[in-house]
Amino acid sequence: MNNTIAFRSLVCRPQSTAVRPPSSLDCRPSSGACPAVAASRRGVRLPSFGLQSTAFSLRSASVFRPTACGLLSSTAHSLRPTVLSRPQSTAYSLQSGFTLIEVLVAMTVLAVMVLMVANIFQSSSASWNIGTQKADMNTAARAALDFMARELASAVAGPIEAANPPAATAIPFVLTGGTSIQFIALSGDPVNGRALRGNCFQHDDGKRTLKYDRFTPTDVYANPFTSGNGLQLFVTNVWSLTMYAFSGESELKGGVGTLNYNSNSLPLCLDVAVEMLSDDDMGRALTFAPNSQPQKDYVARNAKLYSTRVYFPNRKGYQAR
């Protein structure tokens, strides 16, 4: 008892007895929980005064040891502590934002990714455009050769017997320079309602196009290549048109054709070669000087050659009865 009273008088000395009632000086432990624990349960935070808040401890039933809880319990009723908030740590506030270096690195990575995506898109678009132009070029070249082969296969030439005039006449087959051809074909004349009709294929070297004309004269025997509508555009982007006529088997075996053929009889066969470029390639080729070596080299690298051979089943001649 003497130890307990002495500790009470040493620690729990009141600061102002006028305000604090005498009952607040009683620091003896009660049968309940520690006042600090009870205060924490009520939501009141007690000042620690530099000591850790620990649980009330009784090492012995007869001895009261002055623990930190005892000191707090002696002052729990003497002071009205204010709830103190623990200062916020500045580590989280420093890590919540981005530094200038991080922003610059992120912008650099984003710019590189955007440039890569743009480059891929541009390459894909250019490849798609080139493929589309090549497909259009193939379609146009095949359609042109098929039409020319069909018209040439129905060509007729040679002497004929006509009632008027009484003298015999002939239908010519004319190939000029390997770039222009005129002939009469059994392809039908819708204007005069006849089977014969004049045809002409010619390459325009200036505009790099292939042109076509149909002749529908009243007298197809006397004037076979008149009354046409003029040369009309047939195929574009044609760099060159070359036709070789083989008059007989000897020329065909020797592989020697002629670029000029003007006869009243049909040749044995005719080789037709069309050299074409795409839209973009034609535009670039025309930027070079005409017939210059750089232009020839560019055309040789980018042009595509389409060819066919046409035989004439009506080579024996056509006779009108």
C-alpha positions in Angstrom: 0.0 0.0 0.0 2.8 2.4 0.8 4.4 1.8 -2.6 1.1 2.3 -4.4 0.4 5.6 -2.6 3.9 6.9 -3.1 3.6 6.2 -6.9 0.2 7.9 -7.0 1.6 11.0 -5.3 4.6 11.1 -7.6 2.9 10.7 -10.9 -0.6 11.9 -10.5 0.1 15.2 -9.0 -2.7 17.5 -10.2 -2.0 20.6 -12.2 -5.1 22.5 -11.3 -7.3 21.3 -8.4 -9.9 24.0 -9.1 -10.9 22.4 -12.4 -10.2 18.8 -11.8 -12.3 17.0 -9.1 -10.5 15.1 -6.4 -11.8 11.8 -7.7 -9.6 12.2 -10.8 -6.5 11.7 -8.6 -7.3 8.1 -8.0 -4.9 6.0 -10.1 -5.6 2.7 -8.6 -6.4 0.0 -11.1 -9.9 -1.1 -11.2 -11.3 -4.4 -12.0 -12.2 -3.2 -15.5 -9.9 -2.6 -18.5 -7.2 0.0 -18.7 -8.4 3.6 -19.1 -6.3 4.0 -22.2 -7.9 0.9 -23.7 -11.4 2.1 -22.7 -10.7 5.5 -24.1 -9.5 4.0 -27.4 -12.8 2.0 -27.6 -14.8 5.2 -27.2 -12.9 6.7 -30.1 -10.7 9.1 -28.1 -7.0 9.1 -28.8 -4.8 9.9 -25.7 -1.5 11.6 -25.9 1.4 9.2 -25.5 3.9 11.8 -24.0 6.7 10.0 -25.7 5.8 6.6 -24.3 4.3 3.7 -26.2 0.7 2.8 -25.3 0.8 -0.7 -24.0 -1.8 -2.8 -22.3 -2.3 -2.7 -18.5 0.0 -5.3 -16.9 -0.2 -6.8 -13.5 2.8 -9.0 -12.8 1.5 -9.7 -9.3 -1.9 -9.4 -7.7 -0.4 -7.5 -4.7 2.0 -5.2 -6.5 1.2 -2.3 -8.9 4.0 -1.6 -11.3 4.1 1.9 -12.9 3.7 1.0 -16.6 3.0 3.3 -19.4 -0.6 2.4 -19.1 -0.5 3.3 -15.4 0.8 6.7 -16.3 -1.8 7.2 -18.9 -4.5 6.1 -16.5 -3.4 8.6 -13.9 -3.7 11.4 -16.3 -6.8 10.2 -18.2 -9.2 12.1 -16.0 -6.9 15.0 -15.2 -6.4 16.1 -18.8 -8.7 16.4 -21.6 -6.5 15.4 -24.5 -7.2 16.6 -28.0 -7.3 14.2 -30.8 -4.0 14.6 -32.7 -3.8 13.5 -36.3 -0.6 11.8 -37.4 1.3 13.9 -40.1 0.8 12.5 -43.6 3.7 10.8 -45.2 5.2 12.8 -48.1 6.4 9.6 -49.9 3.0 8.8 -51.4 2.4 12.4 -52.5 5.8 12.4 -54.3 5.0 9.1 -56.1 1.4 10.1 -57.2 2.6 12.2 -60.2 4.9 11.9 -63.2 8.2 13.5 -63.6 9.2 15.4 -66.7 11.6 12.7 -67.8 8.8 10.1 -67.6 6.5 12.3 -69.7 9.1 12.9 -72.3 9.9 9.2 -72.5 6.2 8.3 -72.9 5.8 10.9 -75.6 8.8 9.6 -77.5 7.6 6.0 -77.4 4.1 7.1 -78.5 5.5 9.1 -81.4 7.7 6.2 -82.5 4.6 3.9 -82.4 2.5 6.3 -84.4 5.2 6.7 -87.0 5.5 2.9 -87.3 1.8 2.5 -87.8 1.6 5.3 -90.3 4.5 3.7 -92.3 2.8 0.3 -92.3 -0.5 1.9 -93.4 1.3 3.8 -96.2 3.1 0.7 -97.4 -0.1 -1.3 -97.4 -1.9 1.4 -99.3 0.8 1.6 -101.9 0.9 -2.1 -102.3 -2.8 -2.3 -102.7 -2.7 0.5 -105.3 0.0 -1.2 -107.3 -1.8 -4.5 -107.2 -5.1 -2.9 -108.4 -3.3 -1.2 -111.3 -1.6 -4.4 -112.3 -4.9 -6.2 -112.3 -6.6 -3.6 -114.4 -3.6 -3.6 -116.8 -3.9 -7.4 -117.2 -7.6 -7.3 -117.7 -7.4 -4.5 -120.4 -4.5 -6.3 -122.2 -6.3 -9.6 -122.4 -9.6 -8.1 -123.5 -7.8 -6.1 -126.2 -5.9 -9.1 -127.5 -9.0 -11.3 -127.5 -11.0 -8.8 -129.5 -8.2 -8.2 -132.0 -7.7 -12.0 -132.4 -11.4 -12.6 -133.0 -11.6 -9.8 -135.6 -8.4 -10.9 -137.4 -9.5 -14.6 -137.4 -12.6 -13.6 -139.4 -10.6 -11.5 -141.9 -11.0 -12.1 -145.6 -8.9 -11.1 -148.6 -8.2 -12.0 -152.2 -10.0 -11.8 -155.6 -13.7 -12.0 -155.7 -16.3 -12.2 -158.4 -18.7 -9.2 -158.4 -21.8 -8.7 -160.5 -21.2 -5.0 -160.6 -18.6 -4.0 -161.8 -18.2 -6.9 -164.2 -14.4 -6.8 -163.8 -12.9 -8.9 -161.0 -11.8 -7.0 -157.9 -9.9 -7.9 -154.7 -10.1 -7.2 -151.0 -6.8 -6.1 -149.6 -5.0 -6.8 -146.3 -2.7 -3.9 -145.2 -0.1 -3.9 -142.4 1.9 -0.7 -142.1 5.0 -0.4 -140.0 3.8 -3.1 -137.6 1.7 -0.5 -135.8 -1.4 -0.1 -138.1 -3.5 -2.7 -139.8 -6.6 -2.5 -142.1 -8.6 -5.5 -143.2 -12.1 -6.7 -144.1 -13.7 -9.1 -141.7 -16.8 -11.3 -141.6 -17.8 -9.7 -138.3 -21.1 -8.1 -139.6 -22.1 -4.7 -140.7 -25.2 -3.6 -138.7 -25.5 -0.4 -140.7 -25.9 -1.9 -144.2 -27.1 -5.3 -143.0 -24.2 -7.2 -144.5 -21.6 -9.7 -143.3 -18.5 -7.7 -144.4 -17.1 -4.8 -142.4 -13.9 -2.9 -142.5 -11.6 -2.8 -139.4 -8.6 -0.8 -138.4 -6.3 -1.0 -135.4 -3.6 1.6 -134.9 -1.2 2.6 -132.1 -0.9 6.3 -131.2 2.7 6.7 -130.3 2.2 10.2 -129.0 -0.5 9.5 -126.5 0.5 5.8 -126.0 -2.9 4.4 -126.7 -4.5 1.8 -129.0 -7.2 3.0 -131.3 -9.8 1.3 -133.3 -12.1 2.1 -136.2 -14.9 0.4 -138.1 -15.7 1.1 -141.7 -19.2 0.7 -143.1 -19.0 1.8 -146.7 -21.9 1.3 -149.1 -19.6 -0.5 -151.6 -17.2 -2.5 -149.4 -15.5 -3.9 -152.4 -14.6 -0.7 -154.2 -13.9 1.4 -151.1 -13.3 -0.9 -148.2 -11.7 1.6 -145.8 -14.0 4.5 -146.0 -17.1 5.8 -144.2 -15.6 5.3 -140.8 -16.2 7.1 -137.6 -12.6 8.0 -137.1 -10.1 6.3 -134.8 -11.6 5.9 -131.3 -9.8 5.2 -128.1 -9.6 1.5 -127.5 -7.0 0.8 -124.7 -4.9 3.2 -122.7 -1.4 2.9 -121.3 -0.2 1.0 -124.4 3.5 1.7 -124.7 3.9 -0.1 -128.0 2.0 -2.3 -130.5 4.1 -4.6 -132.8 2.6 -6.9 -135.4 4.6 -9.3 -137.6 3.1 -11.0 -140.7 4.3 -14.4 -141.9 3.4 -14.9 -145.5 4.4 -18.5 -145.7 5.8 -21.5 -143.9 9.4 -20.7 -144.8 9.2 -17.4 -143.1 7.4 -19.0 -140.1 10.1 -21.6 -139.7 12.8 -19.1 -140.0 11.1 -16.8 -137.5 11.4 -13.9 -139.9 8.3 -11.8 -140.1 7.6 -8.5 -141.8 6.3 -5.2 -140.4 4.8 -4.2 -143.7 2.4 -6.4 -145.6 0.1 -5.2 -148.4 -1.5 -7.9 -150.4 -4.7 -9.2 -151.9 -4.2 -12.4 -150.0 -4.1 -13.1 -146.3 -0.8 -14.1 -144.7 -0.3 -17.4 -143.0 -0.4 -16.0 -139.5 0.1 -12.7 -137.7 1.9 -12.2 -134.4 0.5 -9.4 -132.2 2.5 -8.0 -129.2 1.2 -5.3 -126.9 3.5 -3.7 -124.4 1.6 -2.0 -121.5 2.3 -0.1 -118.3 0.3 0.7 -115.3 -1.1 4.2 -114.7 1.7 5.3 -112.3 4.4 3.7 -114.4 3.1 5.4 -117.5 3.1 8.7 -115.8 6.7 8.3 -114.7 7.9 7.0 -118.1 6.5 10.1 -119.8 8.6 12.3 -117.5 11.8 11.2 -119.2 13.1 12.6 -122.4 11.4 10.9 -125.4 13.4 7.9 -126.8 16.2 8.5 -124.3 18.1 5.7 -122.7 16.8 6.3 -119.2 13.2 6.1 -120.6 14.0 2.8 -122.4 15.6 1.3 -119.3 12.6 2.3 -117.1 10.1 0.8 -119.6 12.1 -2.4 -119.9 12.0 -2.8 -116.1 8.3 -2.0 -115.6 6.4 -2.8 -118.8 4.7 -6.1 -119.4 4.4 -7.7 -122.8 1.2 -9.5 -124.0 1.3 -11.4 -127.2 -0.8 -13.8 -129.3 -0.6 -15.5 -132.7 -3.6 -15.4 -135.1 -4.1 -17.9 -138.0 -6.4 -17.1 -140.9 -8.9 -19.8 -141.7 -10.2 -17.8 -144.7 -6.8 -17.7 -146.4 -8.1 -19.5 -149.5 -10.2 -16.5 -150.3 -13.7 -15.3 -150.2 -15.9 -15.5 -153.3 -19.3 -13.8 -153.6 -21.8 -15.7 -155.8 
